[in-house]
């Protein structure tokens, strides 16, 4: 009997591993990225542990606010928490850690082949759009493939990219804070941390990695959309999304418009591009969702469309029935979102 139980448990574990290869790959790459970050900054952390914790605390607060805002902005219903934090984890560890290695190598090539002056001005703009955007996007693609049911269309790709970029942005900001401490010898460490925070969060945060990766992630959403369009019709718009994100990154890191107001202008451009993508995708999803709920094909109420109307409907339910009502509503919203993501233009 004991042998049979052990064999059954072993078979169950094997089936689970076969079902989750993408998840295990993502986890392994996240651990690798975290190890690369720790290895790169271990000496600085040992010498300035308090300042490292201060920088981390400020950026964890930023991360919490950013995740909450992005989850609230997603129309119809917020994304699953596991989905959200998987994207954040990829950006914060795998993408950032691998980017440290990749950027060092490619920047060295620019300095060696084009000279110190050219490398000082253009190395960042020619390196980060290639390495960092592709590393972030690879995580978006892996998570999307591992959760095909939850990535229904371009809007889901947008938010998956935004969460990935946010994770990358927060950890990259931490690395910049640690480098600023090291550059000044830790003489004014607290000032260095707060100045880095003000520059990279308050000044440039709105147009940084979350915006670029959201645009690139839209391309993954287009490729994996739950509709009947052939793949060849999806490739060109998906590639254009990725190239747009790379252009945003190039412009952001380029030596062009390098004054304070120039930097503000760059941030505004990137933010407006991401905002344009979001508003367009949001409008399309809400329009399709409303059309589905008003169609004779479904008996679901149009009250499902907004959070406010769902709260009003829930208040009319007796308190003891509300947990079951929430569960039913969540299942109904999955149906609504599936139809809202259909971009084939089918009329209801």
C-alpha positions as CSV (number, residue, x, y, z in Angstrom):
1,X,0.0,0.0,0.0
2,X,2.8,2.4,0.9
3,X,4.5,1.7,-2.4
4,X,1.3,2.4,-4.3
5,X,0.8,5.7,-2.5
6,X,4.4,6.7,-3.2
7,X,4.1,5.8,-6.9
8,X,0.9,7.7,-7.3
9,X,2.4,10.8,-5.6
10,X,5.5,10.5,-7.9
11,X,3.2,10.3,-11.0
12,X,1.2,13.3,-9.8
13,X,4.4,15.3,-9.4
14,X,5.6,14.3,-12.9
15,X,2.3,15.4,-14.4
16,X,2.4,18.7,-12.6
17,X,6.0,19.3,-13.8
18,X,4.9,18.5,-17.4
19,X,2.0,20.9,-17.2
20,X,4.2,23.8,-15.8
21,X,7.4,23.9,-17.9
22,X,7.0,27.6,-18.6
23,X,6.5,28.4,-15.0
24,X,9.6,26.5,-13.9
25,X,11.6,28.1,-16.6
26,X,10.5,31.6,-15.5
27,X,11.3,30.8,-11.9
28,X,14.8,29.5,-12.8
29,X,15.5,32.6,-14.8
30,X,14.2,34.9,-12.1
31,X,16.6,33.2,-9.6
32,X,19.4,33.6,-12.0
33,X,18.7,37.3,-12.5
34,X,18.4,37.8,-8.7
35,X,21.8,36.1,-8.2
36,X,23.4,38.3,-10.9
37,X,22.1,41.5,-9.1
38,X,23.3,40.3,-5.7
39,X,26.7,39.4,-7.1
40,X,27.0,42.8,-8.8
41,X,26.1,44.8,-5.7
42,X,27.2,42.5,-2.9
43,X,30.2,44.7,-2.0
44,X,28.2,47.9,-1.9
45,X,25.5,46.3,0.2
46,X,28.1,45.0,2.7
47,X,29.6,48.5,3.1
48,X,26.4,50.5,3.1
49,X,23.6,48.2,4.3
50,X,21.5,51.0,5.9
51,X,21.5,53.1,2.7
52,X,20.7,50.1,0.6
53,X,17.7,49.4,2.8
54,X,16.6,53.0,2.7
55,X,16.7,53.0,-1.1
56,X,14.9,49.7,-1.2
57,X,12.2,50.9,1.2
58,X,11.5,54.0,-0.9
59,X,11.2,51.9,-4.1
60,X,9.1,49.2,-2.5
61,X,6.6,52.0,-1.7
62,X,6.8,53.1,-5.3
63,X,6.2,49.6,-6.5
64,X,3.2,49.1,-4.3
65,X,1.6,52.3,-5.5
66,X,2.4,51.6,-9.1
67,X,0.9,48.1,-9.0
68,X,-2.2,49.3,-7.2
69,X,-2.8,52.1,-9.8
70,X,-2.2,49.8,-12.8
71,X,-4.5,47.1,-11.4
72,X,-7.2,49.8,-10.9
73,X,-6.8,51.1,-14.4
74,X,-7.5,47.8,-16.1
75,X,-11.1,48.0,-17.4
76,X,-13.9,45.5,-16.3
77,X,-11.8,43.8,-13.6
78,X,-8.3,43.9,-12.2
79,X,-5.9,41.2,-13.4
80,X,-5.1,38.1,-11.3
81,X,-2.6,38.7,-8.5
82,X,-0.4,35.8,-9.4
83,X,-0.3,37.0,-13.0
84,X,0.5,40.5,-11.9
85,X,3.3,39.6,-9.5
86,X,4.8,37.1,-11.9
87,X,5.3,39.9,-14.4
88,X,6.7,42.2,-11.7
89,X,9.1,39.5,-10.5
90,X,10.4,38.8,-14.0
91,X,11.1,42.5,-14.6
92,X,12.7,42.9,-11.2
93,X,15.0,39.9,-11.3
94,X,15.5,38.0,-14.6
95,X,15.3,41.0,-16.9
96,X,17.3,43.4,-14.7
97,X,20.0,40.9,-13.8
98,X,20.6,39.7,-17.4
99,X,20.5,43.3,-18.6
100,X,23.4,44.2,-16.2
101,X,25.6,41.6,-18.0
102,X,24.3,42.3,-21.5
103,X,24.6,46.1,-21.2
104,X,28.1,45.9,-20.0
105,X,29.2,43.8,-22.9
106,X,27.4,45.8,-25.6
107,X,28.5,49.2,-24.3
108,X,32.1,47.9,-24.3
109,X,31.7,47.2,-28.0
110,X,30.5,50.7,-28.7
111,X,33.4,52.3,-26.8
112,X,35.9,50.0,-28.4
113,X,34.7,50.3,-32.0
114,X,33.4,54.0,-32.1
115,X,35.6,55.7,-29.5
116,X,35.2,57.1,-26.1
117,X,33.5,60.3,-27.1
118,X,30.8,58.5,-29.2
119,X,30.4,55.8,-26.5
120,X,29.9,58.4,-23.8
121,X,27.2,60.1,-25.7
122,X,25.4,57.3,-27.5
123,X,26.2,53.9,-25.9
124,X,23.2,53.9,-23.5
125,X,20.8,54.9,-26.3
126,X,22.2,52.2,-28.6
127,X,22.3,49.5,-25.9
128,X,19.3,49.7,-23.7
129,X,16.6,49.6,-26.4
130,X,18.0,46.4,-27.7
131,X,19.0,44.5,-24.6
132,X,16.5,45.7,-22.0
133,X,13.4,45.8,-24.2
134,X,14.0,42.3,-25.5
135,X,14.8,40.9,-22.1
136,X,11.6,42.4,-20.6
137,X,9.6,41.3,-23.7
138,X,10.9,37.7,-23.4
139,X,9.3,37.5,-19.9
140,X,6.1,39.0,-21.2
141,X,6.0,36.3,-23.9
142,X,6.8,33.4,-21.4
143,X,4.2,34.5,-18.9
144,X,1.6,35.0,-21.6
145,X,2.3,31.5,-23.1
146,X,2.1,30.0,-19.6
147,X,-1.3,31.8,-19.0
148,X,-2.9,31.7,-22.5
149,X,-6.4,31.7,-21.0
150,X,-5.7,35.0,-19.2
151,X,-4.0,36.8,-22.2
152,X,-7.0,37.3,-24.4
153,X,-5.9,40.3,-26.5
154,X,-3.8,43.5,-26.8
155,X,-5.1,45.0,-23.6
156,X,-3.9,42.1,-21.5
157,X,-0.5,42.3,-23.3
158,X,-0.4,46.0,-22.5
159,X,-0.8,45.4,-18.7
160,X,1.4,42.4,-18.6
161,X,4.2,44.5,-20.2
162,X,3.4,47.4,-17.9
163,X,3.8,45.3,-14.7
164,X,7.0,43.7,-16.1
165,X,8.4,47.2,-16.9
166,X,7.5,48.4,-13.5
167,X,9.4,45.7,-11.8
168,X,12.4,46.4,-14.0
169,X,12.1,50.1,-13.3
170,X,12.0,49.8,-9.6
171,X,15.1,47.5,-9.3
172,X,17.0,49.6,-11.9
173,X,16.3,52.7,-9.8
174,X,17.7,50.9,-6.8
175,X,20.9,50.0,-8.7
176,X,21.3,53.7,-9.7
177,X,20.9,54.7,-6.1
178,X,23.5,52.3,-5.0
179,X,25.9,53.5,-7.7
180,X,25.4,57.1,-6.7
181,X,26.3,56.2,-3.1
182,X,29.4,54.4,-4.4
183,X,30.4,57.4,-6.6
184,X,30.3,59.8,-3.7
185,X,32.0,57.4,-1.3
186,X,29.0,57.3,1.0
187,X,29.8,60.8,2.4
188,X,26.2,62.0,1.8
189,X,24.6,58.7,1.3
190,X,21.1,59.7,2.4
191,X,21.2,62.7,0.2
192,X,22.3,60.6,-2.7
193,X,19.5,58.1,-2.2
194,X,16.8,60.8,-2.0
195,X,18.2,62.7,-5.0
196,X,18.2,59.5,-7.0
197,X,14.7,58.7,-5.9
198,X,13.5,62.3,-6.9
199,X,15.2,62.1,-10.3
200,X,14.2,58.6,-11.3
201,X,10.8,58.3,-9.7
202,X,9.3,61.8,-9.4
203,X,10.9,63.3,-12.5
204,X,11.2,60.5,-15.1
205,X,9.1,57.7,-13.6
206,X,6.0,58.4,-15.6
207,X,7.7,57.9,-18.9
208,X,10.2,55.1,-18.0
209,X,10.2,51.3,-18.4
210,X,6.5,50.6,-17.5
211,X,5.4,52.8,-20.4
212,X,7.9,51.3,-22.9
213,X,7.1,47.7,-21.9
214,X,3.4,48.3,-22.0
215,X,3.7,49.3,-25.6
216,X,5.9,46.3,-26.5
217,X,3.6,44.0,-24.5
218,X,0.7,45.1,-26.6
219,X,2.4,43.3,-29.5
220,X,2.4,40.0,-27.5
221,X,-1.3,40.5,-26.8
222,X,-1.9,40.9,-30.5
223,X,0.0,37.8,-31.4
224,X,-1.8,35.7,-28.8
225,X,-5.3,37.2,-29.1
226,X,-8.3,34.9,-28.8
227,X,-9.7,35.5,-32.3
228,X,-9.7,34.0,-35.7
229,X,-7.2,36.3,-37.5
230,X,-4.4,34.3,-39.1
231,X,-0.9,34.8,-37.6
232,X,0.4,36.6,-40.7
233,X,-2.0,39.4,-40.0
234,X,-0.8,39.8,-36.5
235,X,2.9,39.8,-37.0
236,X,3.3,43.3,-38.6
237,X,1.3,45.2,-35.9
238,X,3.1,43.2,-33.2
239,X,6.5,44.1,-34.6
240,X,5.5,47.7,-34.9
241,X,4.6,47.8,-31.2
242,X,8.0,46.4,-30.2
243,X,9.8,48.9,-32.5
244,X,7.8,51.7,-31.1
245,X,8.8,50.7,-27.6
246,X,12.5,50.6,-28.7
247,X,12.2,54.0,-30.3
248,X,10.7,55.4,-27.0
249,X,13.6,53.9,-25.1
250,X,16.2,55.2,-27.6
251,X,14.7,58.7,-27.4
252,X,14.6,58.6,-23.6
253,X,18.3,57.6,-23.3
254,X,19.7,59.6,-26.2
255,X,21.8,62.8,-25.5
256,X,19.2,64.8,-27.4
257,X,17.3,67.4,-25.3
258,X,19.5,66.8,-22.3
259,X,18.4,69.9,-20.3
260,X,15.9,69.5,-17.4
261,X,13.1,70.7,-19.6
262,X,14.3,68.4,-22.4
263,X,14.1,65.4,-20.0
264,X,10.6,66.5,-19.0
265,X,9.7,66.6,-22.7
266,X,11.0,63.1,-23.2
267,X,9.0,61.8,-20.3
268,X,5.9,63.5,-21.6
269,X,6.3,62.0,-25.0
270,X,6.7,58.4,-23.7
271,X,3.8,58.9,-21.2
272,X,1.5,60.2,-23.9
273,X,2.4,57.3,-26.3
274,X,1.6,54.8,-23.6
275,X,-1.6,56.7,-22.6
276,X,-2.7,56.7,-26.3
277,X,-2.3,53.0,-26.5
278,X,-4.2,52.5,-23.2
279,X,-7.1,54.7,-24.1
280,X,-7.5,53.2,-27.5
281,X,-7.4,49.6,-26.2
282,X,-9.7,50.5,-23.3
283,X,-12.2,52.0,-25.5
284,X,-12.3,49.0,-27.8
285,X,-12.6,46.5,-25.0
286,X,-15.4,48.5,-23.3
287,X,-17.3,49.0,-26.6
288,X,-17.2,45.2,-27.3
289,X,-18.1,44.3,-23.8
290,X,-21.1,46.7,-23.9
291,X,-22.2,45.3,-27.3
292,X,-22.0,41.8,-26.0
293,X,-24.0,42.5,-22.8
294,X,-26.7,44.4,-24.7
295,X,-27.0,41.6,-27.4
296,X,-29.7,38.9,-27.4
297,X,-26.9,36.3,-27.2
298,X,-26.6,36.6,-23.5
299,X,-28.8,37.1,-20.5
300,X,-26.0,38.7,-18.4
301,X,-26.8,42.2,-17.1
302,X,-25.1,45.3,-18.4
303,X,-24.4,46.1,-14.7
304,X,-21.4,43.9,-15.1
305,X,-19.6,46.5,-17.2
306,X,-18.4,48.9,-14.4
307,X,-17.1,48.4,-10.9
308,X,-19.6,51.0,-9.6
309,X,-22.6,49.2,-11.0
310,X,-21.4,45.8,-9.7
311,X,-21.0,47.3,-6.2
312,X,-24.6,48.7,-6.4
313,X,-25.9,45.3,-7.5
314,X,-24.0,43.5,-4.7
315,X,-25.5,45.8,-2.1
316,X,-28.9,44.6,-3.1
317,X,-27.9,41.0,-2.3
318,X,-28.4,39.7,1.3
319,X,-25.0,39.7,3.2
320,X,-25.0,35.9,3.6
321,X,-25.3,35.4,-0.2
322,X,-22.6,37.9,-1.1
323,X,-19.6,35.6,-1.2
324,X,-21.4,33.3,-3.7
325,X,-22.5,36.3,-5.7
326,X,-18.9,37.6,-6.0
327,X,-17.8,34.2,-7.2
328,X,-20.5,34.1,-9.9
329,X,-19.7,37.6,-10.9
330,X,-16.1,36.7,-11.4
331,X,-17.0,33.8,-13.6
332,X,-19.4,36.1,-15.6
333,X,-16.7,38.7,-16.0
334,X,-14.4,36.1,-17.5
335,X,-17.0,35.4,-20.2
336,X,-17.5,39.2,-20.8
337,X,-13.7,39.7,-21.2
338,X,-13.4,36.8,-23.6
339,X,-16.0,38.4,-25.9
340,X,-14.5,41.9,-25.3
341,X,-11.1,40.8,-26.5
342,X,-12.5,39.4,-29.8
343,X,-11.2,41.8,-32.5
344,X,-12.7,40.0,-35.5
345,X,-15.4,42.7,-35.7
346,X,-18.2,40.2,-35.1
347,X,-21.5,42.0,-34.5
348,X,-23.7,41.1,-31.6
